Amino acid sequence: MKKWLLIPILSVLVLLTGCQKTASKPQIMTTFEPMYEFTKAVVGDKVDVAMIVPANQEVHDYEPSAKQVAQMTDASAIVYNSNDLEKWVPSVKTYATKIEAASAVDQIAGDPHTWISPKQAIKEVKYIQEELSKKFPEYKTDFAKNAEAYLIKLEALDAQFDTLKNAKQKTFITQHEAFSYLARDYDLKEIAVTGIDPDIEPSASALANLKKEMEKAGLKSVYVEENANSKIADTLAKSAGADTLLINTVESLSDAQRKAGDDYISLMQENLKSLQKTIK
């Protein structure tokens, strides 16, 4: 009789053990690629990390789906760049800890493109680590170790960009005003074809003035962005007899880039190589 009683008891124990092994980890929702990468670098495999904005989507105007809002409601934390960029985050009703990475940055009024400067990316990673360590104190040591390893890579990237400070020609012209932090932190001057909002087109007179600025500065190249409409920048380059060079705002990875193993650091290194063609 006792032998038969052991069978259901053992079955229950096996089920309980199985549940413990497959118990889901806490989840952190991140808004777009840099926030995902910075957060993943900090937490490693201790916490699940998901990204809200899909590849090839414009983060400025993105609105999350009802399913994504539900995921954020159930998440332990939401990591986003700033209230100026992901304007919908503050309105999401959730018990999740909201971490605004750019709050650690010396911000330029109205400009959310903090992550494009490695110097500011370093600050954001440190802040994400600090805030997530408060949320998950049991992983504080792991997060610190992971962040330290990633920060070494970011600091090396920062040092590479610092070499631009030695250039004699420091002016570059971009498709839209997304590189102000990069210009400020590395003593460069950005001339933008359009403002912070890339959808607002400049007037004909504004384009004429830009052409004069290009000629005055002796600029022979216009930087255009991958995965973005460059019609206006192409028009300016053609009228000024200039060529176009690629630069990346590192807001997302295409499927091909992800398959090739690209990430924030590799794309920023490509940006540096591209900038070195005109800033020298």
Secondary structure by P-SEA (a helix, b strand, c coil): caaaaaaaaaaaaaaaaaaaaacccbbbbbccaaaaaaaaaaccccbbbbbccccccccccccccaaaaaaaaaccbbbbcccccccccccccccccccccccccccccccccccccaaaaaaaaaaaaaaaaaacccaaaaaaaaaaaaaaaaaaaaaaaacccccccccccccccccaaaaaaabbbbbbcccccccccccaaaaaaaaaaaaaacccbbbbbccccaaaaaaaaaaacbbbbbbbccccccaaaaaacccaaaaaaaaaaaaaaccc
